Amino acid sequence: MRSQGYEPPVQAAPTAPASHSQQRDASIPIASQGDSSDELEIEGYWGRMPISMSVDISGSGEQFFQAFQCIAIDRKRGDNLDRQRLAMLLRADEEGPDEEAYRVSLDQGALEKRWKMAVRWIRKNKNSEEPHLYATVEIADG
């Protein structure tokens, strides 16, 4: 997957997102409170568009969303993000079916409520080498 259109990962900020130009022009470090095994590289697709993001799962669910939001803005899809309709399907195997993936809703309330359970699944299922997980962005009809 890295040989076709690979872009360096985007990292999320621990606070409110920076301005549009700052997010595009600079990599934003995540404040690391956990150990290095909590820092993950996730690769996958949003439709046919390849995506890559770095995230520290010792952070909050909101920080996970901010990492995703940076990708959306960078890929010119950030203007009308309806996070209530967005989810990421996570899996350890790149070829694994979406039906077997772990669904992480990006809706703010659902994400914060279920973040600890998502982190447990991620720690149990992540690969030891990069990319640690594969993802497919899901947009619900609405």
Backbone as CSV, one residue per row, in Angstrom:
resi,resn,N_x,N_y,N_z,CA_x,CA_y,CA_z,C_x,C_y,C_z
1,MET,0.823,-1.188,0.000,0.000,0.000,0.000,0.864,1.248,0.000
2,ARG,2.028,1.213,0.592,2.849,2.411,0.688,3.413,2.825,-0.663
3,SER,3.508,1.912,-1.608,4.111,2.272,-2.878,3.196,3.145,-3.736
4,GLN,1.900,3.137,-3.489,0.981,3.938,-4.286,0.434,5.081,-3.465
5,GLY,0.815,6.268,-3.789,0.236,7.460,-3.184,0.417,7.572,-1.688
6,TYR,1.466,7.041,-1.134,1.666,7.134,0.307,1.971,8.564,0.702
7,GLU,1.324,9.017,1.735,1.611,10.340,2.268,2.046,10.183,3.707
8,PRO,2.914,11.049,4.194,3.321,10.962,5.594,2.106,11.110,6.492
9,PRO,2.104,10.422,7.638,0.949,10.501,8.531,0.748,11.900,9.103
10,VAL,-0.495,12.181,9.398,-0.878,13.442,10.032,-1.133,13.144,11.490
11,GLN,-0.701,14.016,12.385,-0.910,13.780,13.806,-1.894,14.784,14.369
12,ALA,-2.597,14.358,15.418,-3.622,15.212,16.030,-3.045,16.035,17.168
13,ALA,-3.665,17.178,17.405,-3.277,18.050,18.505,-4.083,17.697,19.746
14,PRO,-3.542,17.904,20.950,-4.280,17.582,22.159,-5.361,18.607,22.491
15,THR,-5.403,19.711,21.779,-6.398,20.744,22.045,-7.210,20.981,20.789
16,ALA,-7.949,22.052,20.750,-8.782,22.373,19.596,-7.927,22.435,18.332
17,PRO,-8.527,22.064,17.182,-7.750,22.059,15.947,-7.187,23.439,15.620
18,ALA,-6.026,23.440,14.977,-5.405,24.689,14.545,-6.141,25.199,13.325
19,SER,-5.770,26.364,12.868,-6.404,26.903,11.674,-6.097,26.021,10.476
20,HIS,-6.892,26.172,9.444,-6.759,25.342,8.253,-5.336,25.373,7.696
21,SER,-4.745,26.550,7.580,-3.412,26.651,7.002,-2.364,26.008,7.900
22,GLN,-2.528,26.096,9.198,-1.557,25.476,10.100,-1.603,23.963,9.978
23,GLN,-2.805,23.393,9.858,-2.912,21.945,9.774,-2.297,21.427,8.488
24,ARG,-2.397,22.162,7.412,-1.862,21.727,6.148,-0.351,21.848,6.110
25,ASP,0.199,22.840,6.774,1.605,23.159,6.639,2.511,22.547,7.701
26,ALA,1.953,22.025,8.772,2.806,21.540,9.853,2.270,20.235,10.421
27,SER,3.181,19.392,10.819,2.803,18.185,11.524,2.563,18.577,12.980
28,ILE,1.452,18.149,13.530,1.091,18.553,14.887,1.358,17.382,15.826
29,PRO,2.297,17.523,16.759,2.618,16.398,17.633,1.511,16.117,18.646
30,ILE,1.424,14.862,19.021,0.483,14.460,20.060,1.251,14.430,21.372
31,ALA,0.653,14.985,22.417,1.284,14.901,23.733,1.218,13.452,24.181
32,SER,2.350,12.831,24.358,2.389,11.417,24.691,2.396,11.224,26.199
33,GLN,1.299,10.648,26.687,1.208,10.366,28.110,1.366,8.874,28.361
34,GLY,1.128,8.054,27.320,1.286,6.621,27.451,2.658,6.210,26.964
35,ASP,2.881,4.885,26.856,4.166,4.458,26.339,4.126,4.424,24.818
36,SER,5.276,4.165,24.206,5.364,4.230,22.751,4.499,3.180,22.068
37,SER,4.104,2.124,22.771,3.253,1.111,22.154,1.840,1.634,21.921
38,ASP,1.497,2.779,22.477,0.185,3.390,22.255,0.186,4.320,21.041
39,GLU,1.338,4.516,20.418,1.430,5.359,19.232,1.306,4.464,18.004
40,LEU,0.244,4.681,17.238,-0.078,3.795,16.129,-0.064,4.496,14.787
41,GLU,0.222,3.724,13.766,0.083,4.148,12.377,-1.095,3.365,11.818
42,ILE,-2.055,4.080,11.270,-3.242,3.464,10.683,-3.284,3.857,9.210
43,GLU,-3.443,2.871,8.345,-3.545,3.121,6.915,-4.835,2.508,6.395
44,GLY,-5.355,3.075,5.334,-6.558,2.518,4.749,-7.094,3.377,3.635
45,TYR,-8.419,3.344,3.490,-9.072,4.054,2.396,-10.311,4.791,2.854
46,TRP,-10.524,5.915,2.214,-11.750,6.686,2.335,-12.298,6.711,0.916
47,GLY,-13.214,5.806,0.636,-13.604,5.578,-0.747,-12.412,4.961,-1.460
48,ARG,-12.003,5.557,-2.576,-10.817,5.071,-3.284,-9.559,5.827,-2.882
49,MET,-9.697,6.812,-2.016,-8.567,7.654,-1.609,-7.787,6.996,-0.456
50,PRO,-6.481,6.753,-0.636,-5.690,6.197,0.464,-5.523,7.222,1.585
51,ILE,-5.541,6.739,2.808,-5.333,7.600,3.970,-4.283,6.970,4.877
52,SER,-3.650,7.820,5.668,-2.665,7.381,6.647,-2.705,8.359,7.803
53,MET,-2.772,7.827,9.021,-2.784,8.720,10.175,-2.005,8.111,11.326
54,SER,-1.451,8.996,12.138,-0.769,8.610,13.369,-1.653,9.040,14.521
55,VAL,-1.750,8.190,15.515,-2.579,8.515,16.669,-1.994,7.858,17.914
56,ASP,-2.147,8.542,19.026,-1.729,8.016,20.322,-3.007,7.619,21.051
57,ILE,-3.228,6.321,21.201,-4.489,5.859,21.789,-4.562,6.074,23.296
58,SER,-3.481,6.546,23.900,-3.563,6.891,25.324,-4.274,8.234,25.497
59,GLY,-4.493,8.939,24.386,-5.242,10.193,24.402,-6.735,9.912,24.431
60,SER,-7.514,10.934,24.182,-8.975,10.811,24.217,-9.524,10.422,22.851
61,GLY,-10.783,10.052,22.845,-11.476,9.800,21.599,-11.512,11.043,20.730
62,GLU,-11.605,12.204,21.364,-11.623,13.460,20.608,-10.293,13.676,19.880
63,GLN,-9.177,13.281,20.493,-7.881,13.386,19.826,-7.822,12.448,18.622
64,PHE,-8.434,11.295,18.739,-8.524,10.367,17.610,-9.290,11.035,16.465
65,PHE,-10.416,11.675,16.783,-11.191,12.378,15.767,-10.381,13.512,15.144
66,GLN,-9.639,14.250,15.958,-8.843,15.358,15.433,-7.789,14.872,14.438
67,ALA,-7.214,13.692,14.687,-6.266,13.120,13.729,-6.981,12.827,12.413
68,PHE,-8.194,12.288,12.508,-8.986,12.028,11.314,-9.358,13.340,10.611
69,GLN,-9.732,14.344,11.396,-10.116,15.643,10.842,-8.958,16.270,10.063
70,CYS,-7.739,16.101,10.526,-6.570,16.616,9.810,-6.461,15.967,8.434
71,ILE,-6.729,14.671,8.354,-6.710,13.989,7.060,-7.786,14.575,6.156
72,ALA,-8.981,14.761,6.705,-10.097,15.287,5.910,-9.764,16.664,5.351
73,ILE,-9.198,17.515,6.172,-8.849,18.869,5.723,-7.738,18.807,4.686
74,ASP,-6.741,17.986,4.938,-5.629,17.853,4.009,-6.097,17.338,2.647
75,ARG,-7.092,16.478,2.659,-7.610,15.881,1.426,-8.812,16.640,0.858
76,LYS,-9.030,17.843,1.353,-10.109,18.726,0.861,-11.500,18.141,1.102
77,ARG,-11.663,17.371,2.167,-12.963,16.810,2.522,-13.423,17.298,3.895
78,GLY,-12.784,18.316,4.415,-13.050,18.752,5.778,-14.120,19.807,5.930
79,ASP,-14.605,20.382,4.824,-15.557,21.479,4.928,-16.900,21.085,5.537
80,ASN,-17.418,19.955,5.166,-18.756,19.558,5.623,-18.725,18.211,6.317
81,LEU,-17.828,18.034,7.258,-17.768,16.769,7.987,-18.970,16.652,8.919
82,ASP,-19.787,15.666,8.689,-20.914,15.379,9.581,-20.504,14.176,10.411
83,ARG,-19.868,14.437,11.527,-19.283,13.344,12.295,-20.303,12.370,12.833
84,GLN,-21.574,12.765,12.890,-22.620,11.833,13.320,-22.803,10.706,12.307
85,ARG,-22.387,10.938,11.058,-22.552,9.946,10.000,-21.266,9.185,9.700
86,LEU,-20.158,9.554,10.362,-18.859,8.966,10.059,-18.450,7.885,11.052
87,ALA,-17.773,6.881,10.533,-17.190,5.833,11.378,-15.929,5.332,10.686
88,MET,-15.057,4.721,11.470,-13.888,4.042,10.912,-14.027,2.567,11.252
89,LEU,-13.842,1.735,10.236,-13.840,0.287,10.423,-12.383,-0.136,10.544
90,LEU,-11.984,-0.580,11.729,-10.593,-0.939,12.007,-10.415,-2.452,11.948
91,ARG,-9.287,-2.871,11.383,-8.976,-4.294,11.351,-7.453,-4.475,11.321
92,ALA,-6.997,-5.611,11.802,-5.568,-5.905,11.834,-5.074,-6.389,10.479
93,ASP,-5.955,-7.011,9.695,-5.593,-7.585,8.406,-6.078,-6.677,7.286
94,GLU,-5.172,-6.275,6.418,-5.533,-5.364,5.327,-6.642,-5.932,4.450
95,GLU,-6.657,-7.223,4.250,-7.638,-7.860,3.373,-8.871,-8.350,4.127
96,GLY,-8.927,-8.113,5.432,-10.066,-8.584,6.223,-11.372,-7.930,5.800
97,PRO,-12.473,-8.673,5.869,-13.766,-8.109,5.461,-14.266,-7.056,6.454
98,ASP,-14.992,-6.068,5.925,-15.531,-5.013,6.773,-16.461,-5.581,7.851
99,GLU,-17.126,-6.700,7.559,-18.041,-7.302,8.531,-17.321,-7.753,9.802
100,GLU,-16.022,-8.011,9.706,-15.240,-8.457,10.862,-14.449,-7.319,11.510
101,ALA,-14.594,-6.123,10.991,-13.854,-4.971,11.507,-14.511,-4.431,12.774
102,TYR,-13.718,-3.705,13.554,-14.234,-3.021,14.739,-14.685,-1.627,14.311
103,ARG,-15.954,-1.329,14.512,-16.524,-0.054,14.072,-16.370,0.994,15.167
104,VAL,-15.674,2.089,14.828,-15.484,3.210,15.753,-16.274,4.395,15.196
105,SER,-17.390,4.704,15.838,-18.182,5.869,15.429,-17.400,7.129,15.755
106,LEU,-17.424,8.103,14.836,-16.741,9.367,15.081,-17.686,10.421,15.657
107,ASP,-18.956,10.037,15.895,-19.893,10.915,16.579,-19.317,11.233,17.961
108,GLN,-19.300,12.498,18.336,-18.609,12.910,19.557,-19.075,12.152,20.795
109,GLY,-20.383,12.085,21.017,-20.892,11.402,22.204,-20.575,9.920,22.197
110,ALA,-20.807,9.267,21.072,-20.553,7.825,20.968,-19.068,7.521,21.100
111,LEU,-18.226,8.357,20.486,-16.784,8.130,20.537,-16.260,8.228,21.961
112,GLU,-16.644,9.266,22.679,-16.179,9.408,24.067,-16.724,8.293,24.963
113,LYS,-17.973,7.922,24.747,-18.606,6.886,25.570,-17.948,5.519,25.377
114,ARG,-17.528,5.229,24.148,-17.004,3.895,23.822,-15.493,3.870,23.595
115,TRP,-14.810,4.979,23.878,-13.383,5.059,23.580,-12.566,4.019,24.334
116,LYS,-12.837,3.817,25.614,-12.048,2.840,26.384,-12.196,1.433,25.812
117,MET,-13.397,1.079,25.379,-13.618,-0.229,24.779,-12.871,-0.334,23.441
118,ALA,-12.868,0.743,22.672,-12.137,0.764,21.404,-10.643,0.582,21.649
119,VAL,-10.112,1.263,22.652,-8.687,1.148,22.971,-8.347,-0.292,23.373
120,ARG,-9.210,-0.924,24.151,-8.962,-2.331,24.519,-8.892,-3.210,23.270
121,TRP,-9.833,-3.005,22.324,-9.822,-3.792,21.095,-8.550,-3.508,20.299
122,ILE,-8.185,-2.252,20.174,-6.993,-1.870,19.419,-5.753,-2.523,20.007
123,ARG,-5.572,-2.444,21.311,-4.385,-3.032,21.950,-4.329,-4.533,21.739
124,LYS,-5.475,-5.182,21.753,-5.536,-6.633,21.585,-5.281,-7.062,20.139
125,ASN,-5.673,-6.244,19.176,-5.667,-6.655,17.775,-4.626,-5.989,16.883
126,LYS,-3.925,-4.978,17.373,-2.981,-4.247,16.511,-1.801,-5.128,16.119
127,ASN,-1.219,-4.804,14.971,-0.017,-5.486,14.503,1.197,-4.927,15.230
128,SER,2.234,-5.735,15.363,3.431,-5.274,16.064,4.261,-4.315,15.202
129,GLU,4.097,-4.378,13.884,4.831,-3.494,12.983,3.863,-2.591,12.231
130,GLU,4.388,-1.489,11.684,3.562,-0.546,10.930,3.158,-1.131,9.592
131,PRO,1.997,-0.811,9.100,0.932,-0.129,9.836,0.338,-1.065,10.890
132,HIS,0.003,-0.494,12.017,-0.512,-1.284,13.132,-1.942,-1.746,12.895
133,LEU,-2.711,-0.925,12.173,-4.100,-1.248,11.843,-4.427,-0.733,10.455
134,TYR,-5.472,-1.304,9.887,-6.010,-0.848,8.608,-7.406,-0.308,8.865
135,ALA,-7.814,0.671,8.069,-9.107,1.321,8.296,-9.822,1.590,6.980
136,THR,-11.132,1.575,7.070,-12.000,2.016,5.980,-12.935,3.057,6.584
137,VAL,-13.037,4.209,5.956,-13.959,5.243,6.427,-15.347,4.905,5.901
138,GLU,-16.300,4.923,6.803,-17.699,4.600,6.479,-18.533,5.854,6.664
139,ILE,-19.372,6.168,5.686,-20.281,7.301,5.788,-21.695,6.768,5.695
140,ALA,-22.484,6.959,6.760,-23.857,6.469,6.773,-24.725,7.344,5.889
141,ASP,-25.746,6.748,5.298,-26.699,7.527,4.501,-27.424,8.507,5.391
142,GLY,-27.752,9.627,4.860,-28.453,10.582,5.686,-28.880,11.721,4.912
